[in-house]
Amino acid sequence: MTIIAVVGNKGGAGKTTLSVNLAAGLAKQTSTVLVDADPQGSALQWNAFSDGDQAISVLEATDELNTQLTKLSQDHNYVVVDCPPSVHAPQTISVLEVCDLALIPVQPSPVDLWATVHTEKAVEEAQLSNAKLQAMLVINQLESRTTLSRLVRDAVAEIGLPVAKTALRRRAIFRNSVLEGKNVFEVGRRGADAANEIDELIYEVINI
């Protein structure tokens, strides 16, 4: 019923990691599918060697992406889409035309913040034809002890998009679990803190 796009305009922002773990968290609660619309195919690669009991369903995006997402949303309560690292990519444009929510991971760095300005413009353009589209920034890889991380909320507030209260901290388990073909919910106590952050983010975004 709900299509969630994970969107970014720069590689390395943690888009695929967020997509995988967001879908995994939602799949614990209800019917969820992850669509890999990124030509790099990172989510598909992750799924190829995932052997966990909680492995989520990951599908490759088709050429008729809008139609694919619409059909999937009829059979699943949540469809999560890992978009390319460019708001100008045709896949991203197509997803923004039909999705309900765009989550935009942004790291506390000037380069990431500059790239997000273009994402804001792309969302505004998409909202002209997709009135239901909402968008939210998600601060990712936060390091609370650094000055930049402490200032990042003030910085993103200038962008003009809502910012999730839940931030994802820089945790090695986010990267390591993906390398193991797992999500943070599948690695036991090692992933407990990270899993709690994902659950908090899910609770926040589905109650917008």
Wavefront OBJ file of the C-alpha trace (Angstrom):
o trace
v 0.000 0.000 0.000
v 2.871 2.387 0.732
v 5.820 2.940 -1.600
v 8.944 4.267 0.121
v 11.820 5.498 -2.025
v 15.317 5.819 -0.587
v 16.785 8.647 -2.630
v 20.115 10.400 -2.857
v 22.172 12.522 -5.195
v 25.563 11.214 -4.148
v 27.116 7.805 -3.741
v 28.304 6.662 -0.334
v 25.480 8.224 1.681
v 24.331 4.830 2.943
v 21.330 4.561 0.668
v 21.445 0.810 0.049
v 22.246 0.008 3.680
v 19.230 2.041 4.779
v 17.036 0.414 2.114
v 17.963 -3.117 3.153
v 17.539 -2.552 6.874
v 14.391 -0.476 6.491
v 12.809 -3.243 4.417
v 13.982 -5.852 6.921
v 12.474 -3.925 9.815
v 9.167 -3.485 8.027
v 9.143 -7.144 6.968
v 9.118 -8.142 10.638
v 5.752 -6.439 10.963
v 4.007 -6.874 7.639
v 4.291 -7.859 3.975
v 7.240 -5.960 2.473
v 9.316 -6.168 -0.699
v 12.511 -4.357 -1.688
v 13.023 -3.240 -5.285
v 16.577 -2.558 -6.451
v 16.337 0.277 -8.961
v 20.028 1.178 -8.691
v 21.982 0.011 -11.777
v 24.836 -0.931 -9.430
v 22.564 -3.661 -8.071
v 23.995 -3.605 -4.552
v 20.779 -4.778 -2.882
v 20.491 -7.654 -5.344
v 24.106 -8.610 -4.669
v 23.404 -8.576 -0.943
v 20.364 -10.769 -1.426
v 22.263 -13.220 -3.629
v 24.406 -14.430 -0.745
v 21.942 -13.830 2.039
v 21.037 -17.083 3.788
v 19.235 -15.750 6.835
v 15.821 -17.032 7.843
v 14.565 -13.443 7.775
v 15.917 -12.720 4.295
v 13.614 -10.254 2.600
v 12.332 -10.454 -0.949
v 14.469 -8.330 -3.291
v 13.408 -7.752 -6.885
v 15.190 -6.158 -9.806
v 13.526 -3.069 -11.241
v 11.904 -3.566 -14.627
v 11.805 -1.150 -17.545
v 8.192 -0.377 -16.625
v 9.132 0.665 -13.112
v 6.018 2.703 -12.343
v 3.760 -0.177 -13.336
v 5.898 -2.662 -11.394
v 5.723 -0.592 -8.209
v 1.991 -0.019 -8.519
v 1.344 -3.752 -8.885
v 3.650 -4.639 -6.006
v 1.911 -2.112 -3.764
v -1.340 -3.970 -4.373
v 0.173 -7.206 -3.030
v 2.367 -5.816 -0.223
v 1.799 -3.302 2.546
v 5.207 -1.732 1.935
v 7.405 -1.459 -1.142
v 10.880 -0.065 -0.473
v 12.854 1.157 -3.497
v 16.624 1.593 -3.534
v 17.082 4.361 -6.104
v 20.224 5.297 -8.080
v 22.596 7.848 -6.490
v 21.275 10.605 -8.756
v 17.997 12.492 -8.750
v 18.380 12.937 -12.492
v 18.426 9.189 -13.201
v 15.294 8.044 -15.055
v 14.645 5.406 -12.382
v 14.615 8.018 -9.618
v 12.322 10.292 -11.591
v 9.918 7.398 -12.217
v 9.865 6.346 -8.563
v 9.203 9.875 -7.310
v 6.192 10.025 -9.630
v 4.427 7.197 -7.768
v 5.925 6.862 -4.289
v 4.311 8.018 -1.077
v 7.457 8.831 0.865
v 11.029 9.675 -0.106
v 13.657 9.111 2.566
v 16.913 10.941 1.876
v 19.933 9.767 3.864
v 22.477 12.520 4.389
v 25.814 12.278 6.122
v 27.126 15.142 8.276
v 29.510 16.482 5.652
v 29.409 19.645 3.522
v 29.539 17.655 0.271
v 26.518 15.576 1.263
v 24.583 18.653 2.327
v 25.309 20.389 -0.981
v 24.133 17.327 -2.905
v 20.889 17.307 -0.931
v 19.907 20.706 -2.316
v 19.439 19.086 -5.739
v 17.351 16.342 -4.136
v 15.066 18.940 -2.590
v 14.456 20.481 -6.023
v 13.724 17.069 -7.542
v 11.181 16.345 -4.811
v 9.477 19.685 -5.346
v 9.215 19.013 -9.076
v 7.785 15.541 -8.467
v 5.206 16.930 -6.047
v 3.689 18.953 -8.866
v 2.340 15.724 -10.373
v 2.421 13.503 -7.271
v 0.588 15.451 -4.617
v 0.757 12.637 -2.050
v 4.573 12.574 -2.054
v 6.200 13.426 1.254
v 9.946 13.611 1.818
v 12.175 13.458 4.859
v 15.893 13.735 5.457
v 17.535 11.024 7.576
v 20.832 11.930 9.200
v 23.109 8.952 8.654
v 26.460 7.906 10.135
v 26.192 10.450 12.907
v 29.174 10.779 15.237
v 27.936 12.666 18.263
v 31.400 13.666 19.446
v 32.347 15.592 16.319
v 31.602 19.285 15.925
v 30.185 18.775 12.436
v 27.744 16.149 13.629
v 26.593 18.417 16.434
v 25.914 21.190 13.935
v 24.333 19.032 11.236
v 20.725 19.499 12.407
v 21.066 23.260 12.121
v 22.596 22.814 8.669
v 19.911 20.490 7.288
v 17.198 22.753 8.685
v 18.245 25.284 6.045
v 17.489 22.836 3.217
v 13.731 23.095 3.507
v 12.778 19.435 3.959
v 11.628 17.855 7.229
v 14.337 16.053 9.170
v 13.686 12.789 10.979
v 14.239 13.034 14.714
v 15.765 9.565 14.570
v 19.366 9.656 13.370
v 21.429 6.606 12.465
v 24.801 6.583 14.163
v 28.031 5.500 12.564
v 28.112 1.833 13.509
v 30.382 -0.792 11.963
v 27.586 -3.349 12.194
v 25.599 -1.566 9.486
v 28.422 -2.241 7.020
v 29.522 -5.587 8.406
v 26.059 -7.123 8.412
v 25.618 -6.320 4.724
v 29.010 -7.892 3.981
v 27.779 -10.998 5.779
v 24.639 -11.081 3.649
v 22.505 -10.165 6.630
v 20.651 -7.190 8.024
v 21.088 -5.764 11.511
v 18.096 -7.727 12.781
v 19.798 -11.006 11.909
v 23.088 -10.629 13.751
v 21.834 -10.912 17.298
v 23.205 -8.766 20.087
v 25.855 -7.260 17.810
v 23.125 -5.475 15.900
v 20.762 -4.659 18.757
v 21.503 -0.924 18.966
v 21.409 -0.501 15.193
v 18.175 -2.496 14.963
v 16.608 -0.278 17.626
v 17.495 2.809 15.569
v 15.876 1.324 12.460
v 12.756 0.414 14.449
v 12.590 3.949 15.855
v 12.905 5.399 12.364
v 10.154 3.111 11.068
v 7.852 4.094 13.920
v 8.525 7.750 13.162
v 8.104 7.686 9.381
v 4.981 5.526 9.284
v 3.338 7.926 11.705
v 4.004 11.060 9.662
l 1 2 3 4 5 6 7 8 9 10 11 12 13 14 15 16 17 18 19 20 21 22 23 24 25 26 27 28 29 30 31 32 33 34 35 36 37 38 39 40 41 42 43 44 45 46 47 48 49 50 51 52 53 54 55 56 57 58 59 60 61 62 63 64 65 66 67 68 69 70 71 72 73 74 75 76 77 78 79 80 81 82 83 84 85 86 87 88 89 90 91 92 93 94 95 96 97 98 99 100 101 102 103 104 105 106 107 108 109 110 111 112 113 114 115 116 117 118 119 120 121 122 123 124 125 126 127 128 129 130 131 132 133 134 135 136 137 138 139 140 141 142 143 144 145 146 147 148 149 150 151 152 153 154 155 156 157 158 159 160 161 162 163 164 165 166 167 168 169 170 171 172 173 174 175 176 177 178 179 180 181 182 183 184 185 186 187 188 189 190 191 192 193 194 195 196 197 198 199 200 201 202 203 204 205 206 207 208
